[in-house]
Amino acid sequence: MAPDLGSGQDWLTAVARLREQRQAGVVVTVVAVRGHAPREAGAKMVVSADQVWGTVGGGNLEATAVDRARELLAAPAGDPELVTVRLTDKAPAEHGVQCCGGEVTVLYEHLPVAPSVAVFGVGHVGLELARILARHDLDLHLVDSRADQLTDDRLAVLADAPARIHVHHAPVPELVLGQVPPGTHVLVMTHDHAEDAALCDAALRCRHLASIGLIGSDAKWRRFQQRLAAEGHSPEALARITTPIGLPGIRGKEPAAIAVGVAASLLMAFDRQHASTEVTR
C-alpha cells in the first residue's frame, strides 16, 4: 500500500515520485469550503492510475474525486477543472452519503509525463542546446565520453534550470541508450564521427526511442548510410534518423544559432507527440 502523504507539503513527494517513475497523475485540491466539510481549503490528494496519496476528506467526496481524476487520466490532458460537491443527504452520491451540510469546491490539475531528451555530445552546440532545453519542463540527459565536458563549472549555467538534468560520463556512450526512458528523443552530436556512427547503429537497434537526430552535413550522412547499411540496417530503419537536425530556415552556423533551430524543432516534435497521444486515447 502506498504511504499516506497527505500532511503539510508531502504531496510534493508524491508528485516527484510520479515524475521520477514517469507516470501521469492528477492533483486534487480543495480550493473552497462553505459550511462544514471533512477537510479545510488547501487539502490535497494525488491520484495515479493505480495509487492514491493523501486525502481530501474520505467518503463519497473522496471516492468521487478519485473516480473523476482517473477519468481525466484516461482522456487527453486538458485545462484544470473545478467541481463543486454538496455534502448533504439530498446530494447525488455513488459511494455513500455524506451529510456534513457544507459545500466543497475541488480543483483537478493534470500532471502529464514530461518529455525526455538525450543529448549525446556536450560540446559547443550541445551545451548551447542544453541551456535552451533546460528552461523547459523535461528530463534532460547529457552524455559525453569526455569528462572535461561535464564538469560542475561547465554545467553551472544549468544550475537553476527547471528541467531534471541527468549527467552521464560514458566512455562507451551508446550504453546510455539502454538507460534512457521509453519515448526519449535522442540527438547525436559528439566530437567524433566514429562515435556518432556507433551511436546511430545502437540507436537503430533500440525500439523504445521516440526519435533519433544526427547533426552533420549531407556528405556525412551519405557515408553513414553506407556504413549502417553494411551493419544490416534497412532503408526503412535508416529513415528513422533525421539529419540534418533543426529548422531549415535558420542558416547560421554559430553554436547558439544551431541550438535554437534544434530546440525549436524538438518543441514541435513534442507537440506532434502530444497530438498523436490524444488521437490514440
HUHU-V862030 format. One record per pair of residues at least 24 apart in sequence whose C-alpha atoms are under 6 Angstrom apart, sorted by sequence separation. I is the first residue (numbers start at 1). J is the second residue. D is the distance in whole Angstrom. If there is no record, write none. Layout:
i = (I;I)
j = (J;J)
d = (D;D)
This chain:
i = (82;114;116;118;120;139;141;145;82;138;139;140;141;142;143;144;145;174;183;184;185;187;81;135;137;141;144;145;182;183;184;185;186;187;188;189;81;134;135;136;182;183;187;80;213;216;80;134;212;213;214;215;213;215;60;60;26;5;6;4;5;6;4;37;36;36;37;36;35;117;34;116;117;118;119;120;121;34;117;120;121;33;120;33;32;32;31;30;31;30;29;29;28;28;27;27;26;26;26;25;24;24;24;23;22;128;125;129;124;128;76)
j = (106;138;140;142;144;163;165;169;107;163;164;165;166;167;168;169;170;199;208;209;210;212;107;161;163;167;170;171;208;209;210;211;212;213;214;215;108;161;162;163;209;210;214;108;241;244;109;163;241;242;243;244;243;245;95;96;69;53;54;53;54;55;54;100;100;101;102;102;102;184;102;184;185;186;187;188;189;103;186;189;190;103;190;104;104;105;105;105;106;106;106;107;107;108;108;109;109;110;111;111;111;112;113;113;113;256;255;259;255;259;278)
d = (6;5;6;6;6;6;6;6;5;5;5;5;5;5;5;5;5;5;6;5;5;6;6;5;5;6;6;4;5;5;5;5;5;5;5;5;5;5;6;6;6;4;6;6;6;6;5;5;5;5;5;6;6;6;5;6;6;5;3;5;5;6;5;6;6;6;6;4;4;5;5;5;5;5;5;5;5;5;6;6;4;6;6;5;6;5;6;6;6;5;6;5;6;5;6;5;5;5;5;5;6;5;5;6;6;6;5;5;6;6;5)
